[in-house]
């Protein structure tokens, strides 16, 4: 009986530790998405700094409304935040993303972010 109790307690403790980081990651992603949509560059910087993460390390894992972060910013006319993110990412990632082509084909050809993407892709 005692071994069953210990085994049950171990399972409960293990599952509680496993589910907590997932909830925190989802909350962090939701915060990042909301700051990008609101064009709140300073709040985005703060949440990244407070969590001690670099944008380049989480960029590929965060999707907002089915879009990567830069496309989400373009869609919400968050030009300052988009340019900040583009500067933080390696040029090879920006070049391979296809964000400029996506913007032009989805009616965002006049966005000033396209120039920032092209400049960063060239470097």
BAKOL-830991 format. One line per 10 residues: for each residue y, z, x of N, C-alpha, C. Coordinates in Angstrom, 3 decimals. Layout:
Y Z X Y Z X Y Z X | ...
//
This chain:
-1.186 0.000 0.815 0.000 0.000 0.000 1.264 0.000 0.869 | 1.219 0.820 1.925 2.371 0.906 2.810 2.617 -0.418 3.528 | 1.552 -1.119 3.926 1.718 -2.402 4.608 2.274 -3.461 3.673 | 1.909 -3.396 2.385 2.465 -4.344 1.419 3.969 -4.126 1.256 | 4.364 -2.859 1.234 5.781 -2.533 1.103 6.569 -3.017 2.318 | 6.031 -2.804 3.494 6.698 -3.241 4.722 6.788 -4.762 4.768 | 5.721 -5.442 4.370 5.729 -6.905 4.355 6.754 -7.427 3.356 | 6.814 -6.806 2.181 7.779 -7.220 1.162 9.210 -6.985 1.652 | 9.449 -5.858 2.283 10.778 -5.566 2.818 11.166 -6.570 3.898 | 10.221 -6.954 4.733 10.497 -7.937 5.784 10.858 -9.288 5.189
10.156 -9.700 4.150 10.442 -10.986 3.500 11.826 -10.961 2.861 | 12.154 -9.880 2.196 13.463 -9.773 1.544 14.586 -9.799 2.580 | 14.432 -9.066 3.652 15.455 -9.067 4.699 15.604 -10.432 5.347 | 14.510 -11.108 5.593 14.553 -12.428 6.217 15.272 -13.429 5.328 | 14.964 -13.445 4.046 15.601 -14.410 3.152 17.072 -14.107 2.948 | 17.458 -12.835 2.991 18.875 -12.525 2.820 19.693 -12.989 4.018 | 19.131 -12.935 5.211 19.848 -13.409 6.393 19.882 -14.924 6.460 | 18.897 -15.592 5.947 18.837 -17.045 6.003 19.832 -17.665 5.039 | 20.018 -17.108 3.865 20.884 -17.721 2.868 22.367 -17.463 3.122 | 22.730 -16.437 3.837 24.135 -16.113 4.062 24.888 -17.178 4.851
24.363 -17.691 5.973 25.107 -18.719 6.700 25.320 -19.989 5.886 | 24.373 -20.325 5.029 24.529 -21.532 4.216 25.716 -21.377 3.283 | 25.839 -20.226 2.649 26.966 -19.986 1.750 28.280 -20.007 2.522 | 28.285 -19.432 3.709 29.497 -19.437 4.530 29.863 -20.849 4.950 | 28.868 -21.658 5.318 29.130 -23.044 5.704 29.697 -23.841 4.541 | 29.164 -23.621 3.347 29.669 -24.338 2.174 31.102 -23.918 1.857 | 31.396 -22.639 2.009 32.751 -22.157 1.769 33.718 -22.721 2.809 | 33.282 -22.784 4.055 34.105 -23.354 5.119 34.373 -24.833 4.847 | 33.346 -25.568 4.450 33.513 -26.990 4.138 34.460 -27.179 2.957 | 34.342 -26.336 1.945 35.234 -26.429 0.787 36.680 -26.152 1.196
36.874 -25.185 2.081 38.227 -24.886 2.564 38.797 -26.062 3.339 | 37.984 -26.630 4.208 38.430 -27.783 4.993 38.816 -28.928 4.069 | 37.980 -29.213 3.081 38.271 -30.306 2.144 39.563 -30.057 1.372 | 39.765 -28.831 0.914 40.977 -28.553 0.134 42.233 -28.640 1.000 | 42.160 -28.199 2.244 43.318 -28.295 3.133 43.619 -29.745 3.501 | 42.585 -30.542 3.664 42.791 -31.966 3.954 43.445 -32.644 2.759 | 42.940 -32.407 1.560 43.494 -33.038 0.360 44.942 -32.620 0.120 | 45.279 -31.389 0.471 46.638 -30.885 0.264 47.579 -31.256 1.406 | 47.081 -31.968 2.402 47.850 -32.350 3.589 48.423 -31.113 4.276 | 47.583 -30.095 4.381 47.987 -28.832 4.986 47.397 -28.727 6.388
48.044 -29.398 7.313 47.561 -29.452 8.695 47.491 -28.060 9.323 | 48.500 -27.245 9.086 48.516 -25.908 9.683 47.376 -25.035 9.168 | 47.096 -25.101 7.870 45.981 -24.321 7.333 44.645 -24.836 7.855 | 44.528 -26.137 8.034 43.301 -26.699 8.607 43.122 -26.192 10.032 | 44.178 -26.222 10.807 44.106 -25.708 12.179 43.712 -24.235 12.193 | 44.279 -23.474 11.265 44.004 -22.039 11.210 42.547 -21.767 10.861 | 42.006 -22.464 9.869 40.612 -22.211 9.484 39.664 -22.620 10.609 | 39.984 -23.675 11.320 39.155 -24.070 12.463 39.256 -23.027 13.572 | 40.459 -22.571 13.838 40.674 -21.574 14.885 40.025 -20.235 14.526 | 40.210 -19.791 13.291 39.640 -18.509 12.861 38.121 -18.497 12.949
37.513 -19.651 12.718 36.054 -19.750 12.766 35.540 -20.200 14.130 | 36.478 -20.374 15.068 36.154 -20.757 16.446 35.292 -22.019 16.516 | 35.744 -23.025 15.802 35.028 -24.300 15.830 36.003 -25.423 16.136 | 35.466 -26.477 16.687 36.253 -27.681 16.954 35.974 -28.687 15.844 | 36.990 -29.438 15.508 36.835 -30.442 14.464 35.740 -31.430 14.829 | 35.672 -31.809 16.091 34.667 -32.798 16.509 33.239 -32.293 16.318 | 33.043 -30.979 16.312 31.688 -30.455 16.146 31.248 -30.396 14.689 | 32.180 -30.373 13.750 31.809 -30.305 12.334 32.150 -31.579 11.567 | 32.848 -32.505 12.194 33.347 -33.690 11.486 32.243 -34.456 10.768 | 31.148 -34.711 11.442 30.089 -35.524 10.832 29.346 -34.780 9.732
29.433 -33.462 9.700 28.699 -32.686 8.707 29.482 -32.349 7.455 | 30.785 -32.578 7.463 31.614 -32.234 6.306 31.920 -33.498 5.511 | 31.548 -33.472 4.238 31.797 -34.592 3.335 32.555 -34.050 2.127 | 33.650 -34.689 1.788 34.491 -34.257 0.670 34.481 -35.331 -0.413 | 34.015 -34.985 -1.575 33.919 -35.939 -2.691 33.174 -37.204 -2.282 | 32.176 -37.057 -1.440 31.370 -38.187 -0.998 31.992 -39.011 0.117 | 33.105 -38.546 0.669 33.807 -39.289 1.717 33.915 -38.457 2.989 | 33.893 -39.129 4.148 34.188 -38.411 5.395 35.628 -37.887 5.365 | 35.940 -36.966 6.237 37.241 -36.286 6.202 38.440 -37.224 6.297 | 38.418 -38.182 7.209 39.578 -39.071 7.367 39.762 -39.926 6.114
38.686 -40.428 5.552 38.795 -41.220 4.317 39.298 -40.357 3.165 | 38.845 -39.116 3.111 39.315 -38.179 2.085 40.827 -37.973 2.227 | 41.291 -37.857 3.458 42.724 -37.691 3.708 43.504 -38.939 3.296 | 42.983 -40.109 3.624 43.653 -41.359 3.248 43.741 -41.461 1.729 | 42.652 -41.143 1.048 42.604 -41.218 -0.415 43.647 -40.303 -1.052 | 43.897 -39.139 -0.443 44.848 -38.173 -0.993 46.232 -38.268 -0.353 | 46.468 -39.343 0.392 47.764 -39.583 1.030 48.171 -38.414 1.932 | 47.199 -37.846 2.607 47.424 -36.719 3.521 47.585 -37.257 4.936 | 48.702 -37.920 5.169 48.907 -38.644 6.421 48.979 -37.739 7.650 | 49.716 -36.636 7.560 49.843 -35.745 8.719 48.495 -35.151 9.121
47.739 -34.723 8.143 46.431 -34.128 8.429 45.472 -35.180 8.963 | 45.524 -36.380 8.416 44.653 -37.455 8.904 44.971 -37.780 10.358 | 46.244 -37.882 10.686 46.622 -38.178 12.069 46.216 -37.042 13.009 | 46.331 -35.800 12.548 45.876 -34.659 13.349 44.376 -34.769 13.628 | 43.599 -35.076 12.593 42.144 -35.182 12.770 41.790 -36.323 13.713 | 42.476 -37.439 13.577 42.204 -38.596 14.434 42.477 -38.255 15.894 | 43.535 -37.495 16.145 43.845 -37.089 17.520 42.805 -36.123 18.081 | 42.166 -35.348 17.215 41.183 -34.364 17.662 39.807 -34.970 17.926 | 39.553 -36.135 17.368 38.236 -36.769 17.506 38.203 -37.703 18.708 | 37.041 -37.865 19.319 36.919 -38.846 20.407 37.200 -40.260 19.889
37.795 -41.085 20.731 38.106 -42.460 20.338 36.883 -43.237 19.906 | 35.747 -42.972 20.528 34.518 -43.684 20.161 34.075 -43.343 18.742 | 34.272 -42.102 18.318 33.912 -41.700 16.956 34.836 -42.374 15.956 | 36.118 -42.403 16.276 37.096 -43.043 15.389 36.811 -44.539 15.284 | 36.494 -45.177 16.406 36.216 -46.617 16.406 34.963 -46.941 15.604 | 33.952 -46.101 15.697 32.680 -46.371 15.017 32.694 -45.999 13.538 | 33.721 -45.294 13.097 33.727 -44.783 11.724 33.945 -45.852 10.662 | 34.687 -46.902 10.997 34.976 -47.940 10.008 36.018 -47.514 8.990 | 36.788 -46.484 9.309 37.779 -45.970 8.361 38.903 -46.962 8.086 | 39.349 -47.697 9.096 40.428 -48.669 8.890 39.974 -49.777 7.949
38.764 -50.270 8.142 38.231 -51.317 7.266 38.060 -50.788 5.847 | 37.569 -49.550 5.731 37.392 -48.939 4.410 38.741 -48.836 3.704 | 39.767 -48.390 4.428 41.089 -48.223 3.833 41.648 -49.553 3.344 | 41.499 -50.595 4.148 42.021 -51.900 3.750 41.265 -52.461 2.553 | 39.969 -52.257 2.494 39.191 -52.810 1.384 39.304 -51.980 0.109 | 39.861 -50.783 0.194 39.992 -49.929 -0.985 41.440 -49.718 -1.416 | 42.328 -50.591 -0.983 43.706 -50.556 -1.451 44.631 -49.606 -0.715 | 44.242 -49.167 0.465 45.087 -48.263 1.240 45.610 -48.948 2.499 | 45.817 -50.252 2.440 46.230 -51.022 3.615 47.608 -50.603 4.121 | 48.452 -50.071 3.251 49.802 -49.677 3.649 49.851 -48.272 4.253
48.733 -47.606 4.313 48.708 -46.236 4.835 49.068 -46.209 6.318 | 49.966 -45.301 6.715 50.318 -45.198 8.135 49.158 -44.691 8.994 | 48.142 -44.176 8.373 46.981 -43.660 9.099 46.220 -44.798 9.780 | 46.279 -45.981 9.210 45.553 -47.123 9.784 46.035 -47.403 11.201 | 47.346 -47.326 11.428 47.869 -47.538 12.786 47.354 -46.480 13.749 | 47.300 -45.237 13.293 46.779 -44.161 14.147 45.308 -44.395 14.475 | 44.556 -44.887 13.500 43.133 -45.184 13.726 42.991 -46.291 14.761 | 43.788 -47.349 14.603 43.704 -48.473 15.538 44.112 -48.063 16.952 | 45.152 -47.252 17.065 45.588 -46.791 18.387 44.520 -45.920 19.046 | 43.920 -45.033 18.275 42.898 -44.133 18.827 41.623 -44.894 19.152
41.305 -45.907 18.365 40.110 -46.716 18.615 40.238 -47.503 19.906 | 41.468 -47.870 20.247 41.694 -48.648 21.463 41.563 -47.794 22.723 | 41.700 -46.485 22.581 41.643 -45.613 23.769 40.238 -45.185 24.120
//
